[in-house]
C-alpha cells in the first residue's frame, strides 16, 4: 500500500542557485549540502516535504523530465510482487545506501517513480 509522497528528487542546472532559491527565497531548511560530491547534492525541508537537489549537467536540455517521485510503501517486496502479478514492468527490489529498499518503474510518459520502504532510522515521517 502506498503511504504517501516522501521525497522529491529534483535535477537542477546549478546547485548553488537552486539551494539559494529554496532556502533564501522560499524559507526551506537546509538539511545537507555537499557541493564537492559527484554529482553535487543538497537536501532541503519544509515541514514534511523534503526535496533533494542534484546538479546534473548532462540532462540540462530536458528539464522537467529530471524529477523522480519517491513514494513510500509499507513493504516494498510485497508491493513488488503485486506489481509483477499485474504485469507491470518494475525493477527488482534493491537496498541502497541512502536508507531504503526500493523498486522503480516508469509511467506512460516516461517519468520515473520509485517506491521505497525506508529503514526505520531513515524514515522521513
Backbone as numpy.savetxt, mean C-alpha at the origin, in Angstrom:
# Nx Ny Nz CAx CAy CAz Cx Cy Cz
-12.82 -12.16 4.77 -13.66 -10.98 4.77 -12.77 -9.73 4.77
-13.04 -8.80 3.89 -12.29 -7.55 3.82 -12.65 -6.72 5.05
-11.62 -6.17 5.73 -11.86 -5.41 6.96 -11.73 -3.91 6.77
-11.25 -3.45 5.63 -11.17 -2.02 5.40 -9.95 -1.64 4.59
-9.85 -0.36 4.28 -8.71 0.19 3.56 -7.67 0.57 4.59
-6.53 -0.11 4.61 -5.52 0.08 5.63 -4.42 1.05 5.25
-4.09 1.16 3.97 -2.93 1.93 3.56 -3.06 2.32 2.10
-2.69 3.54 1.77 -2.55 3.95 0.38 -1.06 4.02 0.08
-0.63 3.42 -1.01 0.76 3.39 -1.45 0.80 4.23 -2.71
1.40 5.42 -2.62 1.33 6.37 -3.70 2.69 6.63 -4.30
2.85 6.32 -5.59 4.09 6.63 -6.31 4.08 8.10 -6.65
5.21 8.78 -6.40 5.31 10.22 -6.61 6.54 10.54 -7.44
6.52 11.70 -8.08 7.66 12.13 -8.88 8.81 12.63 -8.01
8.49 13.34 -6.93 9.51 13.91 -6.06 9.07 13.73 -4.62
9.78 12.88 -3.87 9.40 12.55 -2.50 9.35 13.78 -1.62
10.34 14.65 -1.70 10.41 15.81 -0.81 9.25 16.77 -1.06
8.90 17.00 -2.32 7.77 17.88 -2.63 6.46 17.28 -2.11
6.29 15.98 -2.30 5.07 15.32 -1.85 4.99 15.29 -0.33
6.10 15.00 0.32 6.13 14.97 1.79 5.79 16.36 2.34
6.34 17.38 1.74 6.04 18.75 2.15 4.55 19.06 1.98
3.98 18.64 0.86 2.56 18.88 0.61 1.71 18.20 1.67
1.90 16.90 1.90 1.06 16.17 2.85 1.28 16.64 4.28
2.52 16.95 4.65 2.83 17.36 6.02 2.54 18.85 6.24
3.17 19.70 5.45 3.08 21.14 5.67 1.73 21.72 5.24
1.17 21.23 4.16 -0.08 21.81 3.64 -1.33 21.13 4.19
-1.27 19.79 4.31 -2.46 19.08 4.75 -2.44 18.69 6.22
-1.28 18.83 6.86 -1.20 18.55 8.29 -1.05 17.09 8.68
-0.65 16.24 7.74 -0.40 14.84 8.07 0.83 14.75 8.97
0.83 13.79 9.88 1.99 13.50 10.73 2.97 12.65 9.93
4.25 12.96 10.02 5.28 12.14 9.36 5.60 10.97 10.28
5.36 9.75 9.80 5.68 8.54 10.57 7.09 8.08 10.30
7.51 8.15 9.04 8.86 7.73 8.67 9.27 8.49 7.43
10.59 8.61 7.25 11.13 9.34 6.10 12.52 8.80 5.83
12.71 8.18 4.68 14.01 7.61 4.33 14.37 8.04 2.90
14.95 9.26 2.76 15.26 9.76 1.43 16.42 9.05 0.74
17.22 8.25 1.48 18.35 7.55 0.88 18.01 6.10 0.55
16.80 5.66 0.85 16.38 4.31 0.48 16.28 4.22 -1.03
16.29 3.00 -1.53 16.12 2.81 -2.97 14.88 1.96 -3.19
13.76 2.55 -3.52 13.53 3.96 -3.84 13.31 4.77 -2.56
13.48 6.11 -2.64 13.19 6.97 -1.49 11.73 6.78 -1.05
11.49 6.76 0.28 10.17 6.41 0.80 9.88 7.20 2.08
8.61 7.48 2.30 8.16 8.14 3.53 6.72 7.70 3.79
6.31 7.75 5.05 4.92 7.45 5.42 4.36 8.61 6.22
3.11 8.95 5.91 2.40 10.00 6.64 1.08 9.44 7.13
0.55 10.06 8.19 -0.70 9.57 8.78 -1.58 10.74 9.16
-2.88 10.54 8.94 -3.92 11.46 9.42 -5.02 10.59 9.98
-5.15 10.57 11.30 -6.12 9.67 11.93 -5.78 8.24 11.60
-6.73 7.49 11.08 -6.46 6.10 10.72 -5.96 5.95 9.29
-5.91 7.04 8.53 -5.43 6.99 7.16 -3.92 7.08 7.12
-3.28 6.12 6.51 -1.83 6.13 6.33 -1.52 6.08 4.85
-0.61 6.95 4.42 -0.18 6.98 3.03 1.33 6.80 2.99
1.78 5.84 2.21 3.21 5.66 1.97 3.53 6.29 0.63
4.48 7.21 0.64 4.91 7.92 -0.56 6.22 7.31 -1.03
6.29 6.91 -2.28 7.49 6.28 -2.82 7.85 6.97 -4.13
9.08 7.44 -4.21 9.55 8.10 -5.43 9.89 7.04 -6.47
9.15 7.02 -7.56 9.34 6.04 -8.63 9.49 6.77 -9.95
10.71 7.01 -10.36 10.94 7.80 -11.57 10.55 7.08 -12.85
10.70 5.76 -12.90 10.46 5.05 -14.15 9.00 5.06 -14.57
8.09 5.42 -13.69 6.67 5.44 -14.06 6.12 6.86 -14.10
7.01 7.85 -14.17 6.56 9.24 -14.11 5.51 9.59 -15.16
5.55 8.99 -16.31 4.63 9.36 -17.37 3.25 8.71 -17.21
3.10 7.83 -16.21 1.84 7.11 -16.03 1.20 7.43 -14.68
1.32 8.64 -14.18 0.70 9.01 -12.90 -0.77 8.68 -12.91
-1.25 8.27 -11.76 -2.63 7.84 -11.65 -2.73 6.34 -11.63
-1.80 5.68 -12.27 -1.74 4.23 -12.23 -0.76 3.77 -11.16
-0.11 4.69 -10.49 0.88 4.34 -9.48 0.31 4.19 -8.09
-1.00 4.09 -7.96 -1.63 3.92 -6.66 -1.91 2.44 -6.46
-1.52 1.91 -5.31 -1.78 0.52 -4.95 -2.71 0.51 -3.75
-3.80 -0.18 -3.83 -4.74 -0.26 -2.72 -4.39 -1.45 -1.85
-4.19 -1.21 -0.57 -3.86 -2.26 0.39 -5.06 -2.39 1.31
-5.75 -3.52 1.20 -6.98 -3.75 1.95 -6.77 -4.86 2.95
-7.18 -4.63 4.18 -7.02 -5.63 5.23 -8.03 -6.74 5.11
-7.58 -7.95 5.39 -8.46 -9.12 5.48 -8.12 -9.86 6.76
-9.11 -10.56 7.32 -8.88 -11.23 8.60 -7.95 -12.45 8.47
-8.00 -13.16 7.34 -7.15 -14.34 7.13 -6.81 -14.42 5.64
-5.61 -13.98 5.28 -5.24 -13.88 3.87 -5.22 -15.25 3.18
-4.84 -16.30 3.89 -4.80 -17.63 3.26 -6.21 -18.12 2.93
-7.14 -17.92 3.84 -8.53 -18.28 3.58 -9.10 -17.43 2.45
-8.79 -16.14 2.45 -9.25 -15.24 1.40 -8.69 -15.67 0.05
-7.42 -16.06 0.02 -6.78 -16.54 -1.20 -7.51 -17.76 -1.75
-7.82 -18.70 -0.89 -8.53 -19.90 -1.33 -9.90 -19.55 -1.91
-10.59 -18.63 -1.27 -11.90 -18.20 -1.77 -11.77 -17.57 -3.15
-10.75 -16.74 -3.35 -10.54 -16.15 -4.67 -10.22 -17.20 -5.72
-9.36 -18.16 -5.36 -8.98 -19.22 -6.31 -10.18 -20.06 -6.73
-11.05 -20.39 -5.79 -12.23 -21.18 -6.14 -13.23 -20.37 -6.96
-13.08 -19.05 -6.96 -13.94 -18.18 -7.78 -13.29 -17.85 -9.12
-12.19 -18.53 -9.44 -11.47 -18.36 -10.71 -10.88 -16.96 -10.88
-10.53 -16.31 -9.78 -9.86 -15.01 -9.82 -8.36 -15.26 -9.92
-7.68 -14.59 -10.84 -6.23 -14.71 -10.92 -5.63 -13.89 -9.80
-4.94 -14.58 -8.90 -4.39 -13.95 -7.69 -3.03 -14.56 -7.41
-2.12 -13.76 -6.85 -0.80 -14.27 -6.50 -0.90 -15.22 -5.31
0.13 -16.03 -5.13 0.20 -16.88 -3.95 0.46 -16.01 -2.73
-0.03 -16.40 -1.54 0.24 -15.63 -0.33 1.75 -15.53 -0.06
2.17 -14.33 0.33 3.59 -14.08 0.61 3.72 -13.30 1.90
4.77 -13.61 2.66 5.13 -12.83 3.84 6.16 -11.80 3.41
6.00 -10.57 3.87 6.91 -9.50 3.51 7.48 -8.84 4.76
8.64 -8.20 4.61 9.32 -7.55 5.70 8.60 -6.33 6.23
7.61 -5.81 5.51 6.90 -4.63 5.98 5.78 -4.96 6.94
5.67 -6.20 7.36 4.75 -6.52 8.45 3.45 -7.17 8.09
3.39 -7.86 6.98 2.14 -8.51 6.63 2.31 -9.68 5.69
1.27 -10.47 5.60 1.18 -11.57 4.65 0.10 -11.15 3.66
0.40 -11.22 2.35 -0.52 -10.64 1.39 -0.66 -11.48 0.13
-1.72 -11.17 -0.62 -1.92 -11.63 -1.98 -2.22 -10.38 -2.80
-2.00 -10.47 -4.11 -2.32 -9.33 -4.96 -3.01 -9.80 -6.23
-3.74 -8.85 -6.82 -4.43 -9.11 -8.07 -4.65 -7.77 -8.75
-5.12 -7.81 -9.99 -5.43 -6.58 -10.72 -6.92 -6.53 -11.00
-7.47 -5.31 -10.92 -8.88 -5.15 -11.27 -9.00 -5.08 -12.80
-10.19 -4.97 -13.34 -10.34 -4.95 -14.80 -9.61 -3.81 -15.50
-9.34 -2.73 -14.79 -8.63 -1.60 -15.38 -7.13 -1.66 -15.18
-6.65 -2.72 -14.54 -5.22 -2.87 -14.33 -4.70 -2.29 -13.04
-5.58 -1.79 -12.16 -5.12 -1.29 -10.86 -4.77 -2.45 -9.96
-3.68 -2.32 -9.24 -3.18 -3.39 -8.36 -3.84 -3.29 -6.99
-4.41 -4.38 -6.54 -5.01 -4.47 -5.22 -4.23 -5.48 -4.39
-3.89 -5.10 -3.19 -3.21 -5.99 -2.25 -4.16 -6.25 -1.09
-4.29 -7.51 -0.71 -5.10 -7.89 0.44 -4.14 -8.47 1.47
-4.13 -7.91 2.68 -3.10 -8.23 3.66 -3.70 -8.58 5.01
-3.08 -9.54 5.66 -3.30 -9.79 7.07 -2.03 -9.31 7.76
-2.18 -8.27 8.59 -1.02 -7.66 9.24 -0.54 -8.50 10.40
0.78 -8.54 10.62 1.33 -9.12 11.84 0.74 -8.31 12.99
0.48 -8.95 14.12 -0.19 -8.25 15.22 0.55 -7.00 15.68
1.88 -7.01 15.70 2.64 -5.83 16.14 2.70 -4.75 15.05
2.31 -5.05 13.82 2.33 -4.07 12.74 0.93 -3.67 12.30
-0.06 -4.07 13.05 -1.45 -3.75 12.73 -1.62 -2.25 12.68
-2.26 -1.74 11.64 -2.40 -0.29 11.47 -3.64 0.26 12.17
-4.48 -0.55 12.67 -5.70 -0.06 13.35 -5.67 -0.46 14.80
